[in-house]
């Protein structure tokens, strides 16, 4: 039995809904993980800070930084000197200065991306915000698209049914 135009059309619509939900989840996920910090906030142990350690750029995570703040006081990059800092073969970070002495840090590691904002006053880091994404997001994208596509179809059928009665 050959598929009819109506069947192919319905499959294409379902595919488009799936692709849209997948893409929207992929784009929105880093914003959904955004953490904004206040004075009393608990800071993620993954929060990154850019430092120069023996002249080499490096990323220090909040957990490590907190263990010995004094050790990093003179190593924190508070004024970016280049557009991109290389960490490894497929790893780099960018550090830019924002308004009000805020530093914007973006890190690309093989399967992960991190974004952090912080200020540095007298060698002390004050976290402002943090977000991240990675390959694991694909699982969330499939889940949202896989559950959302039939739910949209069900809601549409209910809407059409309720309008015809």
N, C-alpha and C positions, 0 to 999 in steps of 0.2 A: 504494500500500500504506500503510495507516494504521499509525502506531506503536502498539505494544502497551504495556500498563501496565508490563510488565517492562522494556521499552526506555526508557520515560520515567523509571521509577524509577532505572535505572542512570545515566541522564544527570543526574538530579537529585543523586544521590550524588556523581558526579564533580564537578558544579558546586559542591556544598557543600565537598568536599575542596579544590577550587581556591580558593574564597573563604576558607576557614579558613587555608590555607597563605599566601595573599596577605596576609591581615590579620595573621597571626602574624609574618611577615617584616617588615611595615611597623612593627609595634610594637617588635619586638626589635632592629631595625637600629641605632637610636641607642645602645643598650647594647652592641652588638657593636663599635661604633667607639670606645667609651670608652677613653681613655688616662689612666693614673694615673702621676703623676710622682714620682720620688725625686730626691735631690740630684744624682745622676749621669745622670738621664734627659735625652734630647734632647726639647725641647719643640716641639710643632707650630708652624709659622710662622703658622697660622691662630688660635692661642690668643688670645682677646680680653681686653682690659682696659678697664674703664670709666674715662674721664677727663672732667674739665671743662676745656675749652680756650677761654679768653677768655669764661668764663661759660656756654658751650654744651656740652651733653653730647655725647660722641663716643666711639667705640670705636677703640682702638689695637690693632693686631695685634702679636703677639710679635716678629716680624721688625723692625717699626718701633721698638718699645719697646727692643729690645736694641741698636739702633744708637746710641741716646742716652738711657740710663737717667736721667741727671741732668736732662734736659729735662722729664721727666714726674714727677719726684719730688714736686713740689708740686701736680700736677694730678690725681693718682689719687684717685678717689672712694673713700674708705675707710670713710665712714659714709653710708649711703643716706639721702637727705633726702626722697624722694618714692617713690610706688609704681611709677610708670612714667615713663621718660625717652623722649621722642620724638626720633627721629633724622631721619626723613623722613616722607613721606606715608603709606607702608605699613610703616614700619620703627620699631621701638622696642626698648628693653631694660628689664629689671627687675633690680634689684640688691637683695639682701637680706642681712642679717647672719646668719650661722650661729653655731654654737658654736665656742669657741676662736678667736675673731676671724677666722673664715673667711667670705669673701664668696662668695655664690652669684649668678652672673650668668647670665641667660637673655636671649638676643637673638632677635628675630624680624625677619628680612629677608624680602623678598617670597617667595622660594622656598626659603629656608633657615632652620633653627633651630640655634642653638648654645647649649651649656650649659658653663659653666666654674666651677671653684672655685679660689680663690686666697686667700692671706693677704698683708697689707701690713704690713711692719715698717720703720719709719724711711724710708718712701717707696720701699721696694724690694718688688717683687712676687715672691712665691714661688708658682708654679703647683702645684696639687694634682691636678686632673683636668679633662678636657675631652672632650666628645662633640658630635656634630652629626648633622643629617639634612637632607634636601632633596628636591627634585623628582626627582633622579636615583635615589632609592630605589625609585621605581616600576619601573624597569628590573629591579632585583634582585628585587622582589616578583613580577613576571611570570616571571622566570627560575626562581625557586624553585617557584612554583605550577605553572608549565608543565612542569617536569621532575619535580617531586614527585608530582603527581596520577597520571600513568601508572605511576610507580614504586610507589606505594601499591597501585594496581590489580594490578600484576604480583606484588607481594609477597603480596597477599591471595589471588590465584589459586594461587600456589605453596603457601601455607599450606593452602588447601582441598584441593588435590591431594594433598599429603603426608598429610593426615588421612584421606583416603578409601582410601589404599593400605595 
